[in-house]
């Protein structure tokens, strides 16, 4: 007889608490193999294909494409073993004791890869046996969703929504959406028993508790304008996924960081000529962004205050030993900031190659969370948009960002005479907590001097 197992949205790491279903890769009735990708989701960091740790027949999917789910919410159910016929979507409670033969039969259908919240059959069985020691009153049979409500089953928590006892210690909930839902409904999360892994409280638990609480009163709906002649307010676009992550980070930066900006015009004629000479000499082409990155690394070596972050809790400035250089990239999904790890240890050729790889991955929406995290300083070449200057917003929790405008011919006094030179505007936005204007000005002036006289920075070893 087949055993129906529920696969929940795993913890995708990097502090992510929810993900949006972009595309289902399997349908109900499909046979899936262990570790086969079953759904493509979009997080605040990247697009991710999620593999299923079980092998069997898909019996239910939870959520349509475009639905946002919190970590720990059901994704799908899989009938494992037996004849392969679909089983009910509800997962019955595991028996108190299982025979070795049964465990062996199921373990062959489990993933060898470890997702957060999932593992091999052995540890999972041990966790189930520990939970079975809870009082009988705390266990309530799972309820199968009614198929007539919608074509996609709706998951119903398999445990009682409200516990008579109060949680001791931290409340087991990680999603800010769940906390807000409970707060708006006047629900005390300490009295809710979670149905997620290790008792995690999910959105479904809170919704069920609000719906079944004896003294629950649904909040009154917000008043809606009744005048039919009023024109629509406009298109509403949800702030979620990459756009939502950008909005949250920029808002946090403006809220927490007392930033300031300084800028300077520089004659980039020699830098452009040096790049042309390097590329004419043969070998891999060197990008302008790579040369600017080399200049940034040298400047940060002289002014390490700007390669730092602020620990607000400890009231300390943390100077970082390595330069992991982020660069702003515009993609069809919005603005992202891929990170070149260990930029200070790379040659101009290596930097060019890595910039190219990350830029192509960004265009293909193939950046991983690791590609988008860990930056210590950001380089923003907004000159590609045809603009001269900007006042960048610091990429929290970094301490500074260097902005580079377009390089265009302008009249310039060169060696005492008026000439047409290739001029660029450079701007530095910095966290005023980590340094004062003297340090920021010194950094920017050094960058400008290197742009004007770059020969010392063009070594590739």
N, C-alpha and C positions, 0 to 999 in steps of 0.2 A: 504494500500500500504506500502511495506517495506521501511524503511529508512536505507540507507547505511552509516555506520559510519567507520571512519578510525582510527585504533589503531596504535599509533606511539611508538617507543622504548622509554620507560619512563626513567627518571633520576633514576639510580640505586644507587645513593648516593656515599659517600666516594670520591667525586671528579672525578668519572669515566665519560669519555666523549664518549666512544665507546664500542661496544661489538661484538663478533663474533658469528654468528649463528652456533650452534653445531648440533642441531637436531630439526626438526619440529615435533611437537606432534599432529598436525591436518593437514588435507588436504583440498583443495578447495572443497566445497560442504558439509563438515562436519557440524553438528550442535554442537555448543559450548554453555556451560552454563556460567553464570556470575561467574567470578573468576576462571574459569578452566584454568590450565596451557596450553599454546598453542605453546610455543617454549622454547627450552633450549639454553641459550647463555653462552659464556665464556667471562668474563671480566678479567682485570688485577688482580683482587682479587680472584675470585671464579667462579664456575659454578652455574648458577641461572636459575630456571624455572620461566618464566614470565607469570603471569595470565592475561587474557583478562577481562577488566572491563565491557564488553558488552556480552549479550546473543543473539544468533541468528545463522545465516548460514554464514560460511566463503565463501566469494566471490572472494578473491584474496590474494595471499601471495607475499611479496616483499623480494626477496633475496634468493639465494640458500644456502644450507649448506656449511659452509666455508667462506661465505661472511661477511665482517666486516662493521657494520653500525654505524653511529654516533647517539648519543642521539637526539631524535626528528625526526629521519627518519621513514617513514611508515614501519610497520611490516605486517599488514594485514587489510582487510576490512571485516566488518560483516554486513549482512542485518538483521536489527532488526525489529520485528513486522511483520504485513501483513501476506502473505501466506507462507513466508519462502523461496520464490524463490530467487535465486541469483539476485542481482541488479548490475548495472554497477559499475566498480571499482572507478570511480570518485565520490567524495562527493560534492553534490551541496551546494551552500551557504545557510545558515539557513535563513528562512524568517524573515522579520523585526519584525513581531509579531506572536506569536503562541498561540493557544487556550489552556485553562487549560486542556481540555480533551486530547489533543495531548501530552502535557507535561506529564500528568499522565500515558498515555499509554507507553511512552518511558522510563519513570523513573523506571518502574518495571524491565527493562532490563539492568539497570546500576548497577555497582558494589557498594557494601557498603564499600569495602576496598578502601583505598585511595593510589593510586600510585602517585608519583610526576608528576604533569602535568595532572592528572585525578582525578575525584572525583564523587560525586553524581550528579544526573541530574540537581538539582537546580542551584548550582554554575556554572556548565558548561554552562547552558542556559544564565545565566547572563553575562558570559564572551563573549558569541557569540553576545548578543545584544549590548554590548559596542563596539565590533569591527564593527558592522554594521553602526555605526555613522560616520565611515570614509567617505571621499568624494567618490562619485560614480566612479570617474576616477581611484581610487586606487583598485577597485574590478574588477577582471577579472574572467569570468567563468572558472571552473575547466575543464581540458582537459583529456578525457579518453585515456589511452595508447592503441596503436594499437596492437591487439592480435596476429597479424602475425609476430611481431618482435621476440618474445620469448615466451616460455610457461608460464613464470612468468612475470606478468605485471611490467612495469617500472613506478615508481611514477613520475608524472610531477607536479611541484609546482603549487598551485592554485592561486597564486598572481603574479602580474607583476614582472619580474626579476629586473628591474631597475626603481628606483623612480626618478622623476624629482627633488624632494627635497632631501636635505642632512640630515642624522640623526643628531640630537642634543644630546650630551652626549655620553655615552659609546655605542660602536657598539654591537648590540645584537647577538653575536656569541660566543660559548663556546668551540667549537672543534678546537684544534690546526691543525687538518688536513684541515679543511675548510679555516682557515687563510693562511696556506701554499699554498693551491690551488689558492686562490685569489692573493696572493703575487707573485707566479710564473707566473700567467697570467696577471699581471699588472692591476688588478681590484681594484677599491676603494670600500671597503666594506660599506662605509658610504652612497653609492648611491644604495645599494641593499636592496630591501624590502623582508624580510624573510617570509617564509610560515609556519614556525614552531610555537609552542605555544608562545603566547605573542610576536609574531614577530621575533622569533628566526631564524637566518639565517642558513640554512642547506646546505649540499654539493650540493644537487640538484639545489638550488637557484643559487649558484655560477657557476655551470656548465652551467645552462641555460643562465645566464647573459653573460658568456664568449662566448657562441655560438651565441647569438643574438645581441650583441653589434655592432653597425655600424662600429666602427673603430677597432673591435677586429681582431687581427692577431694571429693565433695560433703559439706558440713557435716552432722553428725548432726542429725536432727530433734529439736526440743525434746521432753522427756518429756511425755506426756499422762496425766493421772490415769486410772487404770484402774477405779476404783470406779464401777460402773454406777448405784449408787443416789444419787450426788451430783447435786444439782439444778444446772441450767445456771447459769453465772456471770452471765447477764444479757445484754441486747441490746448488741451492739457497733456503734457508729456511727463510721464513718471520719472522722477530722479532716482534711477536705480542702475545697477550694473556699473560700467565704467563711468558713465556720466554722473551717477550718484556718488561714486567714490571720489571723483574729482571735486565735486561740490563740497563733500564733507571735508576733504583735505584742505581745500582753499579756505573754507570758512574757519577751520581750526587754526590755520596759519594766521589769518587776519585777527582772530580772537586772541591767540596766545602770544604771537611774536611781535614785539615792538620793532618793526622794520624801518629801514631808511635806505635811500637810494642815492648813489652818486654816479656820474657819467663823465665821459671824456671822448673827444674825437681823436682818432689816430690815423696816421698815414700808413696804409697797408700795402703800398706799392712794392716795397722790398719783400714782404711776405708772399705776395702773389708771384713775384718774379722768381723767388727761391723755389716755390712749389713747382712752377713751370719747368725750371731747370732740373729739379729732381725727377720729374716725370719724363723729361726728355732723355734722361740718362739711361733709360731702360729699367726693367724690373717692374714689380707691381706698382700701380698708381697710388699716390698718396693723396688723401682727401684733405680739403681745407679744414674740415672739422677735426681731423686727427692732429693737425698742426696746432689748432687752437687748444685742443685737449692737452697736448704736450706743454703748451705755455701755462695752462691752468695748473698742471701738476707741479711745475717749477715754482709758480707763484705761491701755491699752498705750502710748499716746502719752506719757503721764506716766511710765510704768514700762516702758521698752523692754527691760529685762533679761528680761522674761517672753515677749517675742516673739523668741525666739532658739533656737538649737540648740547642742549640744556636739559638736565635732569631737574624738573621743577619740584618733584617731591623731596629730593635731597638738597635742593638749592645749590647745585654744582654744575659747572661747565665741564663736559667730558670731551677732551681732545682725542681724536681718533687717530690711530697709528697708520692706517692705510687709506688711500684715496680710491673710493669706488665711485666712479664718475657717471652720474645720470645725464641723459640728454633728452630734451623734449622732442617728441615725434607725433605728428598729426596723422591719424589713421581713420578709416571709415567708421570705427567704433568710438572715435573721440581722441582726446589728447592722452597719451601715455608717456611714461618716462622710463624707458629701459635703462639698465645699469651695466656699465662696463666694469667688471670686477678687477681689482688690482691695476687700475689705470697707470699708477705711478711706476709699475714695473714693466710696462709695455713699450715697444718701439712705435714709431710713427706707422710703420707697415702693419704691425699687429693691431694697433688701434683702428686703422682703416678697415682691416678685415672684420674686426668685431663690430664696429659701427654698421658695416654692411650687413652682417648676419642678423643683428638685432633689428635693423630697419626693415629687412625683408620679412622677418618673423612677425613684426608688428603689422605690416601690410596684410599678411595672411592670417592674422588673428591667432598666431601660433605661439605667442609669448607665454612662458610659464610664470607662476608666481615668483620663482627664484630670479627670473630675468627682470622683475619689476620691483624688487625690494633690496634693501641694504645699501642704498646710495648715501654718500656723505657730502656730495657737492654736485650741483647741477649746472650744465652748460645749455643755454637756450639760444639757438640760432634762429631768431624770428626774422632775420633778413630774407629768408626764403619766401616770405609772404610779401616781399616788396616794401617793407617798412624800414625806417631809419632807426627808430628808438622805441623804447618801452620801459615801463617800471615793473619788472617781474615780481611775482609773489613767491616768497621763499617756499620751497618744497619741504613742508614739515615732515620730520623733525630736524631737517638740516639747518645750517646756520647762514647759508648764502647761496646766491645764484648769479652767474655771469650771463648777461644778455648781449647778443651780437646782432647788430643791424646789417642792412645790406651794404655791400662794398660798391661804391659808384664813383665815377670821375667827378672831382670837384676842384675849384681853384684853391691853391694851397701855396703858402710861402715855403719854398724849399731852397735851402742854402742861400737865403737872402733874396731870392727872386720868385716872382709869381709864376706858378706852373700848374698844370693840370695833373693831379695825383689821385690815386685810388684811396678814398677816405671811408672809414667805418666809424660808427658810433658804438662805444662800449658802455654798458651800464652794469653796476653791481648793486644788487639789493641784499642787505645783510641784517642779521639779528643784532640789534644794538646792545643786547645783553652780553654778547660774547666779546665785543670789542667796541672801541670808539671810532670816531671819524678818521683819526690819524692812521690807524691800522687799515681800515677799509680803503682810504685814499692811497696809502702806500701800496696795497695789493693791486688796485686798479691801475695805478701809475706804472707799476712794474709790468703788468700785462700789456699796457699800451707801448712801453719801451720795447718789449719783446716783439710785438707786432711790427714795430717800425725797424727794429734791428734783430732779425730772427736767426742769424747765422749760428749763434751759439747753441740754439735749441734743436738744430736739424740733424744731430747725430742719431743714427739708427741702432746704436749698440748700447 
